């Protein structure tokens, strides 16, 4: 069961990352981000919300080790930490940011507890 849930987490990461990588304007809209006079925001979405999650998810599937899946958990832990800071400091809209935080926290907890 752990292996199946690990694979699901990796595939979900790849799928969501693919949106950031291949459709950054769509991703910007979903995340309530605005693109400006420069394309640097699109570049950042492709990198941090896209390519990073695609490659880490693929690495998990390729390596298939608990440590690989734990590293994906650490990635989600970092995302959750940043989101938690934003919830406190920026007061983003409820419930959207809170749901994203819950998603990141659940994946981080699962991947770390199950694989360390």
Backbone as XML, in Angstrom:
<?xml version="1.0"?>
<chain id="A" units="angstrom">
  <residue number="1" name="UNK">
    <atom name="N" x="0.818" y="-1.197" z="0.000"/>
    <atom name="CA" x="0.000" y="0.000" z="0.000"/>
    <atom name="C" x="0.867" y="1.269" z="0.000"/>
  </residue>
  <residue number="2" name="UNK">
    <atom name="N" x="1.974" y="1.245" z="0.759"/>
    <atom name="CA" x="2.875" y="2.402" z="0.786"/>
    <atom name="C" x="3.409" y="2.684" z="-0.614"/>
  </residue>
  <residue number="3" name="UNK">
    <atom name="N" x="3.811" y="1.625" z="-1.316"/>
    <atom name="CA" x="4.355" y="1.810" z="-2.664"/>
    <atom name="C" x="3.335" y="2.450" z="-3.597"/>
  </residue>
  <residue number="4" name="UNK">
    <atom name="N" x="2.100" y="2.025" z="-3.510"/>
    <atom name="CA" x="1.052" y="2.567" z="-4.382"/>
    <atom name="C" x="0.827" y="4.048" z="-4.078"/>
  </residue>
  <residue number="5" name="UNK">
    <atom name="N" x="0.728" y="4.396" z="-2.803"/>
    <atom name="CA" x="0.514" y="5.803" z="-2.442"/>
    <atom name="C" x="1.718" y="6.673" z="-2.799"/>
  </residue>
  <residue number="6" name="UNK">
    <atom name="N" x="2.913" y="6.115" z="-2.687"/>
    <atom name="CA" x="4.107" y="6.856" z="-3.124"/>
    <atom name="C" x="4.035" y="7.152" z="-4.617"/>
  </residue>
  <residue number="7" name="UNK">
    <atom name="N" x="3.685" y="6.158" z="-5.393"/>
    <atom name="CA" x="3.592" y="6.337" z="-6.843"/>
    <atom name="C" x="2.508" y="7.348" z="-7.190"/>
  </residue>
  <residue number="8" name="UNK">
    <atom name="N" x="1.376" y="7.282" z="-6.512"/>
    <atom name="CA" x="0.306" y="8.249" z="-6.739"/>
    <atom name="C" x="0.800" y="9.665" z="-6.431"/>
  </residue>
  <residue number="9" name="UNK">
    <atom name="N" x="1.520" y="9.843" z="-5.335"/>
    <atom name="CA" x="2.057" y="11.164" z="-4.978"/>
    <atom name="C" x="3.026" y="11.657" z="-6.048"/>
  </residue>
  <residue number="10" name="UNK">
    <atom name="N" x="3.873" y="10.775" z="-6.556"/>
    <atom name="CA" x="4.825" y="11.166" z="-7.600"/>
    <atom name="C" x="4.092" y="11.535" z="-8.889"/>
  </residue>
  <residue number="11" name="UNK">
    <atom name="N" x="3.107" y="10.732" z="-9.279"/>
    <atom name="CA" x="2.353" y="11.021" z="-10.504"/>
    <atom name="C" x="1.559" y="12.324" z="-10.375"/>
  </residue>
  <residue number="12" name="UNK">
    <atom name="N" x="0.991" y="12.559" z="-9.207"/>
    <atom name="CA" x="0.270" y="13.800" z="-8.965"/>
    <atom name="C" x="1.221" y="14.991" z="-9.064"/>
  </residue>
  <residue number="13" name="UNK">
    <atom name="N" x="2.410" y="14.848" z="-8.515"/>
    <atom name="CA" x="3.415" y="15.909" z="-8.597"/>
    <atom name="C" x="3.803" y="16.183" z="-10.040"/>
  </residue>
  <residue number="14" name="UNK">
    <atom name="N" x="3.984" y="15.134" z="-10.811"/>
    <atom name="CA" x="4.333" y="15.282" z="-12.227"/>
    <atom name="C" x="3.204" y="15.980" z="-12.979"/>
  </residue>
  <residue number="15" name="UNK">
    <atom name="N" x="1.977" y="15.542" z="-12.742"/>
    <atom name="CA" x="0.828" y="16.119" z="-13.448"/>
    <atom name="C" x="0.653" y="17.599" z="-13.116"/>
  </residue>
  <residue number="16" name="UNK">
    <atom name="N" x="0.699" y="17.933" z="-11.836"/>
    <atom name="CA" x="0.540" y="19.341" z="-11.455"/>
    <atom name="C" x="1.729" y="20.174" z="-11.930"/>
  </residue>
  <residue number="17" name="UNK">
    <atom name="N" x="2.926" y="19.600" z="-11.849"/>
    <atom name="CA" x="4.103" y="20.294" z="-12.342"/>
    <atom name="C" x="4.040" y="20.537" z="-13.842"/>
  </residue>
  <residue number="18" name="UNK">
    <atom name="N" x="3.437" y="19.610" z="-14.566"/>
    <atom name="CA" x="3.319" y="19.763" z="-16.019"/>
    <atom name="C" x="2.511" y="21.011" z="-16.377"/>
  </residue>
  <residue number="19" name="UNK">
    <atom name="N" x="1.504" y="21.329" z="-15.559"/>
    <atom name="CA" x="0.744" y="22.556" z="-15.813"/>
    <atom name="C" x="1.650" y="23.783" z="-15.686"/>
  </residue>
  <residue number="20" name="UNK">
    <atom name="N" x="2.445" y="23.827" z="-14.625"/>
    <atom name="CA" x="3.352" y="24.954" z="-14.444"/>
    <atom name="C" x="4.391" y="25.039" z="-15.540"/>
  </residue>
  <residue number="21" name="UNK">
    <atom name="N" x="4.873" y="23.882" z="-15.988"/>
    <atom name="CA" x="5.914" y="23.835" z="-17.012"/>
    <atom name="C" x="5.367" y="24.161" z="-18.405"/>
  </residue>
  <residue number="22" name="UNK">
    <atom name="N" x="4.235" y="23.561" z="-18.755"/>
    <atom name="CA" x="3.719" y="23.658" z="-20.118"/>
    <atom name="C" x="2.646" y="24.730" z="-20.301"/>
  </residue>
  <residue number="23" name="UNK">
    <atom name="N" x="1.983" y="25.106" z="-19.218"/>
    <atom name="CA" x="0.902" y="26.091" z="-19.313"/>
    <atom name="C" x="1.039" y="27.132" z="-18.192"/>
  </residue>
  <residue number="24" name="UNK">
    <atom name="N" x="2.121" y="27.904" z="-18.202"/>
    <atom name="CA" x="2.335" y="28.844" z="-17.096"/>
    <atom name="C" x="1.277" y="29.943" z="-17.012"/>
  </residue>
  <residue number="25" name="UNK">
    <atom name="N" x="0.716" y="30.353" z="-18.122"/>
    <atom name="CA" x="-0.330" y="31.383" z="-18.060"/>
    <atom name="C" x="-1.584" y="30.829" z="-17.379"/>
  </residue>
  <residue number="26" name="UNK">
    <atom name="N" x="-1.949" y="29.612" z="-17.697"/>
    <atom name="CA" x="-3.078" y="28.955" z="-17.027"/>
    <atom name="C" x="-2.778" y="28.820" z="-15.528"/>
  </residue>
  <residue number="27" name="UNK">
    <atom name="N" x="-1.581" y="28.343" z="-15.209"/>
    <atom name="CA" x="-1.176" y="28.179" z="-13.812"/>
    <atom name="C" x="-1.215" y="29.515" z="-13.087"/>
  </residue>
  <residue number="28" name="UNK">
    <atom name="N" x="-0.756" y="30.572" z="-13.732"/>
    <atom name="CA" x="-0.794" y="31.907" z="-13.121"/>
    <atom name="C" x="-2.231" y="32.291" z="-12.792"/>
  </residue>
  <residue number="29" name="UNK">
    <atom name="N" x="-3.148" y="31.996" z="-13.684"/>
    <atom name="CA" x="-4.554" y="32.317" z="-13.435"/>
    <atom name="C" x="-5.116" y="31.539" z="-12.259"/>
  </residue>
  <residue number="30" name="UNK">
    <atom name="N" x="-4.807" y="30.252" z="-12.188"/>
    <atom name="CA" x="-5.289" y="29.413" z="-11.091"/>
    <atom name="C" x="-4.733" y="29.906" z="-9.756"/>
  </residue>
  <residue number="31" name="UNK">
    <atom name="N" x="-3.492" y="30.375" z="-9.763"/>
    <atom name="CA" x="-2.834" y="30.827" z="-8.538"/>
    <atom name="C" x="-3.068" y="32.312" z="-8.248"/>
  </residue>
  <residue number="32" name="UNK">
    <atom name="N" x="-3.947" y="32.947" z="-9.026"/>
    <atom name="CA" x="-4.234" y="34.374" z="-8.867"/>
    <atom name="C" x="-2.995" y="35.243" z="-9.040"/>
  </residue>
  <residue number="33" name="UNK">
    <atom name="N" x="-2.100" y="34.838" z="-9.926"/>
    <atom name="CA" x="-0.907" y="35.628" z="-10.223"/>
    <atom name="C" x="-1.152" y="36.421" z="-11.497"/>
  </residue>
  <residue number="34" name="UNK">
    <atom name="N" x="-0.502" y="37.555" z="-11.600"/>
    <atom name="CA" x="-0.638" y="38.385" z="-12.791"/>
    <atom name="C" x="0.690" y="38.402" z="-13.541"/>
  </residue>
  <residue number="35" name="UNK">
    <atom name="N" x="0.596" y="38.314" z="-14.853"/>
    <atom name="CA" x="1.796" y="38.469" z="-15.653"/>
    <atom name="C" x="1.917" y="39.941" z="-16.008"/>
  </residue>
  <residue number="36" name="UNK">
    <atom name="N" x="3.126" y="40.436" z="-16.015"/>
    <atom name="CA" x="3.347" y="41.863" z="-16.242"/>
    <atom name="C" x="4.004" y="42.142" z="-17.574"/>
  </residue>
  <residue number="37" name="UNK">
    <atom name="N" x="4.793" y="43.200" z="-17.578"/>
    <atom name="CA" x="5.461" y="43.636" z="-18.802"/>
    <atom name="C" x="6.622" y="42.724" z="-19.180"/>
  </residue>
  <residue number="38" name="UNK">
    <atom name="N" x="7.054" y="41.904" z="-18.250"/>
    <atom name="CA" x="8.167" y="41.000" z="-18.501"/>
    <atom name="C" x="7.680" y="39.554" z="-18.429"/>
  </residue>
  <residue number="39" name="UNK">
    <atom name="N" x="8.393" y="38.675" z="-19.061"/>
    <atom name="CA" x="8.030" y="37.252" z="-19.023"/>
    <atom name="C" x="8.754" y="36.513" z="-17.898"/>
  </residue>
  <residue number="40" name="UNK">
    <atom name="N" x="9.388" y="37.246" z="-17.004"/>
    <atom name="CA" x="10.126" y="36.618" z="-15.909"/>
    <atom name="C" x="9.202" y="35.806" z="-15.002"/>
  </residue>
  <residue number="41" name="UNK">
    <atom name="N" x="7.987" y="36.273" z="-14.793"/>
    <atom name="CA" x="7.029" y="35.522" z="-13.979"/>
    <atom name="C" x="6.709" y="34.165" z="-14.593"/>
  </residue>
  <residue number="42" name="UNK">
    <atom name="N" x="6.552" y="34.131" z="-15.902"/>
    <atom name="CA" x="6.303" y="32.860" z="-16.589"/>
    <atom name="C" x="7.509" y="31.935" z="-16.436"/>
  </residue>
  <residue number="43" name="UNK">
    <atom name="N" x="8.689" y="32.505" z="-16.524"/>
    <atom name="CA" x="9.907" y="31.733" z="-16.348"/>
    <atom name="C" x="9.959" y="31.122" z="-14.954"/>
  </residue>
  <residue number="44" name="UNK">
    <atom name="N" x="9.589" y="31.907" z="-13.939"/>
    <atom name="CA" x="9.609" y="31.419" z="-12.562"/>
    <atom name="C" x="8.583" y="30.309" z="-12.357"/>
  </residue>
  <residue number="45" name="UNK">
    <atom name="N" x="7.403" y="30.454" z="-12.943"/>
    <atom name="CA" x="6.390" y="29.402" z="-12.842"/>
    <atom name="C" x="6.863" y="28.119" z="-13.511"/>
  </residue>
  <residue number="46" name="UNK">
    <atom name="N" x="7.449" y="28.244" z="-14.698"/>
    <atom name="CA" x="7.949" y="27.044" z="-15.379"/>
    <atom name="C" x="9.009" y="26.336" z="-14.536"/>
  </residue>
  <residue number="47" name="UNK">
    <atom name="N" x="9.828" y="27.121" z="-13.825"/>
    <atom name="CA" x="10.911" y="26.539" z="-13.032"/>
    <atom name="C" x="10.415" y="25.992" z="-11.697"/>
  </residue>
  <residue number="48" name="UNK">
    <atom name="N" x="9.803" y="26.855" z="-10.885"/>
    <atom name="CA" x="9.505" y="26.460" z="-9.498"/>
    <atom name="C" x="8.196" y="25.704" z="-9.345"/>
  </residue>
  <residue number="49" name="UNK">
    <atom name="N" x="7.188" y="26.047" z="-10.111"/>
    <atom name="CA" x="5.910" y="25.328" z="-10.000"/>
    <atom name="C" x="5.789" y="24.254" z="-11.069"/>
  </residue>
  <residue number="50" name="UNK">
    <atom name="N" x="6.756" y="24.210" z="-11.972"/>
    <atom name="CA" x="6.672" y="23.269" z="-13.074"/>
    <atom name="C" x="7.779" y="22.248" z="-13.089"/>
  </residue>
  <residue number="51" name="UNK">
    <atom name="N" x="8.885" y="22.631" z="-13.696"/>
    <atom name="CA" x="9.987" y="21.695" z="-13.919"/>
    <atom name="C" x="10.482" y="21.009" z="-12.667"/>
  </residue>
  <residue number="52" name="UNK">
    <atom name="N" x="10.566" y="21.739" z="-11.571"/>
    <atom name="CA" x="11.062" y="21.128" z="-10.334"/>
    <atom name="C" x="10.175" y="19.951" z="-9.909"/>
  </residue>
  <residue number="53" name="UNK">
    <atom name="N" x="8.866" y="20.124" z="-9.926"/>
    <atom name="CA" x="7.972" y="19.053" z="-9.494"/>
    <atom name="C" x="7.937" y="17.905" z="-10.503"/>
  </residue>
  <residue number="54" name="UNK">
    <atom name="N" x="8.034" y="18.217" z="-11.785"/>
    <atom name="CA" x="8.083" y="17.159" z="-12.802"/>
    <atom name="C" x="9.324" y="16.288" z="-12.592"/>
  </residue>
  <residue number="55" name="UNK">
    <atom name="N" x="10.480" y="16.919" z="-12.437"/>
    <atom name="CA" x="11.729" y="16.171" z="-12.335"/>
    <atom name="C" x="11.821" y="15.404" z="-11.017"/>
  </residue>
  <residue number="56" name="UNK">
    <atom name="N" x="11.400" y="16.011" z="-9.926"/>
    <atom name="CA" x="11.450" y="15.284" z="-8.642"/>
    <atom name="C" x="10.489" y="14.097" z="-8.684"/>
  </residue>
  <residue number="57" name="UNK">
    <atom name="N" x="9.310" y="14.281" z="-9.241"/>
    <atom name="CA" x="8.372" y="13.162" z="-9.372"/>
    <atom name="C" x="8.917" y="12.058" z="-10.257"/>
  </residue>
  <residue number="58" name="UNK">
    <atom name="N" x="9.512" y="12.432" z="-11.384"/>
    <atom name="CA" x="10.118" y="11.425" z="-12.268"/>
    <atom name="C" x="11.284" y="10.712" z="-11.581"/>
  </residue>
  <residue number="59" name="UNK">
    <atom name="N" x="12.084" y="11.455" z="-10.834"/>
    <atom name="CA" x="13.203" y="10.846" z="-10.113"/>
    <atom name="C" x="12.698" y="9.824" z="-9.105"/>
  </residue>
  <residue number="60" name="UNK">
    <atom name="N" x="11.600" y="10.130" z="-8.433"/>
    <atom name="CA" x="11.018" y="9.167" z="-7.487"/>
    <atom name="C" x="10.633" y="7.880" z="-8.196"/>
  </residue>
  <residue number="61" name="UNK">
    <atom name="N" x="9.965" y="8.008" z="-9.332"/>
    <atom name="CA" x="9.550" y="6.809" z="-10.074"/>
    <atom name="C" x="10.764" y="6.043" z="-10.592"/>
  </residue>
  <residue number="62" name="UNK">
    <atom name="N" x="11.781" y="6.753" z="-11.046"/>
    <atom name="CA" x="12.974" y="6.112" z="-11.593"/>
    <atom name="C" x="13.768" y="5.416" z="-10.496"/>
  </residue>
  <residue number="63" name="UNK">
    <atom name="N" x="14.023" y="6.123" z="-9.402"/>
    <atom name="CA" x="14.836" y="5.552" z="-8.319"/>
    <atom name="C" x="14.046" y="4.541" z="-7.491"/>
  </residue>
  <residue number="64" name="UNK">
    <atom name="N" x="12.788" y="4.866" z="-7.214"/>
    <atom name="CA" x="11.905" y="3.944" z="-6.514"/>
    <atom name="C" x="12.301" y="3.620" z="-5.084"/>
  </residue>
  <residue number="65" name="UNK">
    <atom name="N" x="13.116" y="4.444" z="-4.463"/>
    <atom name="CA" x="13.568" y="4.154" z="-3.101"/>
    <atom name="C" x="12.801" y="5.018" z="-2.098"/>
  </residue>
  <residue number="66" name="UNK">
    <atom name="N" x="12.712" y="4.549" z="-0.864"/>
    <atom name="CA" x="12.065" y="5.371" z="0.155"/>
    <atom name="C" x="12.724" y="6.744" z="0.292"/>
  </residue>
  <residue number="67" name="UNK">
    <atom name="N" x="14.044" y="6.811" z="0.164"/>
    <atom name="CA" x="14.728" y="8.103" z="0.280"/>
    <atom name="C" x="14.307" y="9.071" z="-0.820"/>
  </residue>
  <residue number="68" name="UNK">
    <atom name="N" x="14.083" y="8.557" z="-2.010"/>
    <atom name="CA" x="13.637" y="9.424" z="-3.104"/>
    <atom name="C" x="12.264" y="10.010" z="-2.784"/>
  </residue>
  <residue number="69" name="UNK">
    <atom name="N" x="11.353" y="9.156" z="-2.318"/>
    <atom name="CA" x="10.022" y="9.640" z="-1.969"/>
    <atom name="C" x="10.070" y="10.566" z="-0.758"/>
  </residue>
  <residue number="70" name="UNK">
    <atom name="N" x="10.982" y="10.313" z="0.168"/>
    <atom name="CA" x="11.150" y="11.222" z="1.307"/>
    <atom name="C" x="11.601" y="12.590" z="0.818"/>
  </residue>
  <residue number="71" name="UNK">
    <atom name="N" x="12.476" y="12.634" z="-0.180"/>
    <atom name="CA" x="12.915" y="13.924" z="-0.714"/>
    <atom name="C" x="11.747" y="14.683" z="-1.327"/>
  </residue>
  <residue number="72" name="UNK">
    <atom name="N" x="10.838" y="13.979" z="-1.985"/>
    <atom name="CA" x="9.632" y="14.632" z="-2.495"/>
    <atom name="C" x="8.833" y="15.192" z="-1.317"/>
  </residue>
  <residue number="73" name="UNK">
    <atom name="N" x="8.804" y="14.457" z="-0.223"/>
    <atom name="CA" x="8.155" y="14.955" z="0.989"/>
    <atom name="C" x="8.804" y="16.225" z="1.501"/>
  </residue>
  <residue number="74" name="UNK">
    <atom name="N" x="10.134" y="16.285" z="1.452"/>
    <atom name="CA" x="10.828" y="17.501" z="1.880"/>
    <atom name="C" x="10.509" y="18.675" z="0.955"/>
  </residue>
  <residue number="75" name="UNK">
    <atom name="N" x="10.345" y="18.399" z="-0.335"/>
    <atom name="CA" x="9.959" y="19.462" z="-1.272"/>
    <atom name="C" x="8.593" y="20.015" z="-0.875"/>
  </residue>
  <residue number="76" name="UNK">
    <atom name="N" x="7.646" y="19.119" z="-0.584"/>
    <atom name="CA" x="6.318" y="19.578" z="-0.167"/>
    <atom name="C" x="6.358" y="20.251" z="1.201"/>
  </residue>
  <residue number="77" name="UNK">
    <atom name="N" x="7.257" y="19.810" z="2.072"/>
    <atom name="CA" x="7.421" y="20.464" z="3.366"/>
    <atom name="C" x="7.884" y="21.906" z="3.172"/>
  </residue>
  <residue number="78" name="UNK">
    <atom name="N" x="8.823" y="22.104" z="2.261"/>
    <atom name="CA" x="9.286" y="23.456" z="1.958"/>
    <atom name="C" x="8.181" y="24.316" z="1.374"/>
  </residue>
  <residue number="79" name="UNK">
    <atom name="N" x="7.398" y="23.749" z="0.466"/>
    <atom name="CA" x="6.272" y="24.491" z="-0.110"/>
    <atom name="C" x="5.262" y="24.839" z="0.985"/>
  </residue>
  <residue number="80" name="UNK">
    <atom name="N" x="4.991" y="23.884" z="1.846"/>
    <atom name="CA" x="4.057" y="24.123" z="2.946"/>
    <atom name="C" x="4.564" y="25.167" z="3.919"/>
  </residue>
  <residue number="81" name="UNK">
    <atom name="N" x="5.850" y="25.167" z="4.184"/>
    <atom name="CA" x="6.447" y="26.173" z="5.070"/>
    <atom name="C" x="6.282" y="27.572" z="4.469"/>
  </residue>
  <residue number="82" name="UNK">
    <atom name="N" x="6.572" y="27.683" z="3.186"/>
    <atom name="CA" x="6.381" y="28.968" z="2.513"/>
    <atom name="C" x="4.925" y="29.389" z="2.511"/>
  </residue>
  <residue number="83" name="UNK">
    <atom name="N" x="4.038" y="28.444" z="2.305"/>
    <atom name="CA" x="2.604" y="28.755" z="2.302"/>
    <atom name="C" x="2.144" y="29.168" z="3.701"/>
  </residue>
  <residue number="84" name="UNK">
    <atom name="N" x="2.626" y="28.478" z="4.734"/>
    <atom name="CA" x="2.255" y="28.834" z="6.111"/>
    <atom name="C" x="2.724" y="30.248" z="6.446"/>
  </residue>
  <residue number="85" name="UNK">
    <atom name="N" x="3.933" y="30.582" z="6.029"/>
    <atom name="CA" x="4.425" y="31.943" z="6.245"/>
    <atom name="C" x="3.528" y="32.949" z="5.544"/>
  </residue>
  <residue number="86" name="UNK">
    <atom name="N" x="3.096" y="32.619" z="4.342"/>
    <atom name="CA" x="2.212" y="33.506" z="3.605"/>
    <atom name="C" x="0.862" y="33.648" z="4.296"/>
  </residue>
  <residue number="87" name="UNK">
    <atom name="N" x="0.341" y="32.551" z="4.836"/>
    <atom name="CA" x="-0.943" y="32.625" z="5.542"/>
    <atom name="C" x="-0.864" y="33.603" z="6.708"/>
  </residue>
  <residue number="88" name="UNK">
    <atom name="N" x="0.259" y="33.607" z="7.399"/>
    <atom name="CA" x="0.431" y="34.491" z="8.554"/>
    <atom name="C" x="0.749" y="35.926" z="8.114"/>
  </residue>
  <residue number="89" name="UNK">
    <atom name="N" x="1.676" y="36.071" z="7.182"/>
    <atom name="CA" x="2.185" y="37.396" z="6.833"/>
    <atom name="C" x="1.372" y="38.112" z="5.754"/>
  </residue>
  <residue number="90" name="UNK">
    <atom name="N" x="0.871" y="37.359" z="4.782"/>
    <atom name="CA" x="0.221" y="37.977" z="3.622"/>
    <atom name="C" x="-1.297" y="37.947" z="3.679"/>
  </residue>
  <residue number="91" name="UNK">
    <atom name="N" x="-1.847" y="37.046" z="4.480"/>
    <atom name="CA" x="-3.304" y="36.883" z="4.582"/>
    <atom name="C" x="-3.953" y="36.675" z="3.206"/>
  </residue>
  <residue number="92" name="UNK">
    <atom name="N" x="-3.533" y="35.622" z="2.479"/>
    <atom name="CA" x="-4.141" y="35.366" z="1.168"/>
    <atom name="C" x="-5.606" y="34.965" z="1.324"/>
  </residue>
  <residue number="93" name="UNK">
    <atom name="N" x="-6.346" y="34.943" z="0.220"/>
    <atom name="CA" x="-7.791" y="34.689" z="0.302"/>
    <atom name="C" x="-8.118" y="33.297" z="0.848"/>
  </residue>
  <residue number="94" name="UNK">
    <atom name="N" x="-9.146" y="33.275" z="1.675"/>
    <atom name="CA" x="-9.684" y="32.024" z="2.208"/>
    <atom name="C" x="-10.734" y="31.547" z="1.229"/>
  </residue>
  <residue number="95" name="UNK">
    <atom name="N" x="-10.846" y="30.296" z="0.923"/>
    <atom name="CA" x="-10.113" y="29.142" z="1.428"/>
    <atom name="C" x="-8.989" y="28.680" z="0.517"/>
  </residue>
  <residue number="96" name="UNK">
    <atom name="N" x="-8.790" y="29.364" z="-0.620"/>
    <atom name="CA" x="-7.859" y="28.866" z="-1.640"/>
    <atom name="C" x="-6.472" y="28.555" z="-1.075"/>
  </residue>
  <residue number="97" name="UNK">
    <atom name="N" x="-5.825" y="29.509" z="-0.458"/>
    <atom name="CA" x="-4.469" y="29.300" z="0.057"/>
    <atom name="C" x="-4.459" y="28.258" z="1.169"/>
  </residue>
  <residue number="98" name="UNK">
    <atom name="N" x="-5.525" y="28.207" z="1.946"/>
    <atom name="CA" x="-5.619" y="27.221" z="3.027"/>
    <atom name="C" x="-5.723" y="25.797" z="2.467"/>
  </residue>
  <residue number="99" name="UNK">
    <atom name="N" x="-6.451" y="25.647" z="1.373"/>
    <atom name="CA" x="-6.559" y="24.333" z="0.729"/>
    <atom name="C" x="-5.212" y="23.910" z="0.133"/>
  </residue>
  <residue number="100" name="UNK">
    <atom name="N" x="-4.514" y="24.857" z="-0.475"/>
    <atom name="CA" x="-3.190" y="24.543" z="-1.012"/>
    <atom name="C" x="-2.243" y="24.125" z="0.110"/>
  </residue>
  <residue number="101" name="UNK">
    <atom name="N" x="-2.316" y="24.845" z="1.233"/>
    <atom name="CA" x="-1.491" y="24.482" z="2.380"/>
    <atom name="C" x="-1.827" y="23.074" z="2.868"/>
  </residue>
  <residue number="102" name="UNK">
    <atom name="N" x="-3.110" y="22.762" z="2.966"/>
    <atom name="CA" x="-3.520" y="21.425" z="3.423"/>
    <atom name="C" x="-2.988" y="20.348" z="2.484"/>
  </residue>
  <residue number="103" name="UNK">
    <atom name="N" x="-3.072" y="20.590" z="1.178"/>
    <atom name="CA" x="-2.561" y="19.644" z="0.191"/>
    <atom name="C" x="-1.064" y="19.415" z="0.391"/>
  </residue>
  <residue number="104" name="UNK">
    <atom name="N" x="-0.317" y="20.512" z="0.535"/>
    <atom name="CA" x="1.137" y="20.405" z="0.722"/>
    <atom name="C" x="1.484" y="19.723" z="2.038"/>
  </residue>
  <residue number="105" name="UNK">
    <atom name="N" x="0.762" y="20.056" z="3.087"/>
    <atom name="CA" x="1.030" y="19.477" z="4.408"/>
    <atom name="C" x="0.725" y="17.982" z="4.432"/>
  </residue>
  <residue number="106" name="UNK">
    <atom name="N" x="-0.373" y="17.583" z="3.818"/>
    <atom name="CA" x="-0.740" y="16.160" z="3.800"/>
    <atom name="C" x="0.287" y="15.362" z="2.998"/>
  </residue>
  <residue number="107" name="UNK">
    <atom name="N" x="0.663" y="15.862" z="1.835"/>
    <atom name="CA" x="1.664" y="15.141" z="1.038"/>
    <atom name="C" x="3.011" y="15.093" z="1.755"/>
  </residue>
  <residue number="108" name="UNK">
    <atom name="N" x="3.418" y="16.192" z="2.359"/>
    <atom name="CA" x="4.686" y="16.197" z="3.104"/>
    <atom name="C" x="4.630" y="15.179" z="4.234"/>
  </residue>
  <residue number="109" name="UNK">
    <atom name="N" x="3.560" y="15.211" z="5.011"/>
    <atom name="CA" x="3.436" y="14.293" z="6.151"/>
    <atom name="C" x="3.450" y="12.849" z="5.683"/>
  </residue>
  <residue number="110" name="UNK">
    <atom name="N" x="2.651" y="12.531" z="4.674"/>
    <atom name="CA" x="2.598" y="11.150" z="4.190"/>
    <atom name="C" x="3.977" y="10.695" z="3.716"/>
  </residue>
  <residue number="111" name="UNK">
    <atom name="N" x="4.570" y="11.464" z="2.810"/>
    <atom name="CA" x="5.829" y="11.036" z="2.196"/>
    <atom name="C" x="6.956" y="10.924" z="3.225"/>
  </residue>
  <residue number="112" name="UNK">
    <atom name="N" x="6.975" y="11.807" z="4.198"/>
    <atom name="CA" x="8.044" y="11.746" z="5.208"/>
    <atom name="C" x="7.799" y="10.629" z="6.220"/>
  </residue>
  <residue number="113" name="UNK">
    <atom name="N" x="6.596" y="10.526" z="6.729"/>
    <atom name="CA" x="6.309" y="9.493" z="7.733"/>
    <atom name="C" x="6.428" y="8.098" z="7.126"/>
  </residue>
  <residue number="114" name="UNK">
    <atom name="N" x="5.935" y="7.920" z="5.927"/>
    <atom name="CA" x="5.933" y="6.588" z="5.313"/>
    <atom name="C" x="7.316" y="6.152" z="4.826"/>
  </residue>
  <residue number="115" name="UNK">
    <atom name="N" x="8.204" y="7.115" z="4.563"/>
    <atom name="CA" x="9.457" y="6.752" z="3.899"/>
    <atom name="C" x="10.715" y="6.993" z="4.699"/>
  </residue>
  <residue number="116" name="UNK">
    <atom name="N" x="10.605" y="7.565" z="5.887"/>
    <atom name="CA" x="11.808" y="7.741" z="6.718"/>
    <atom name="C" x="11.852" y="6.693" z="7.808"/>
  </residue>
</chain>
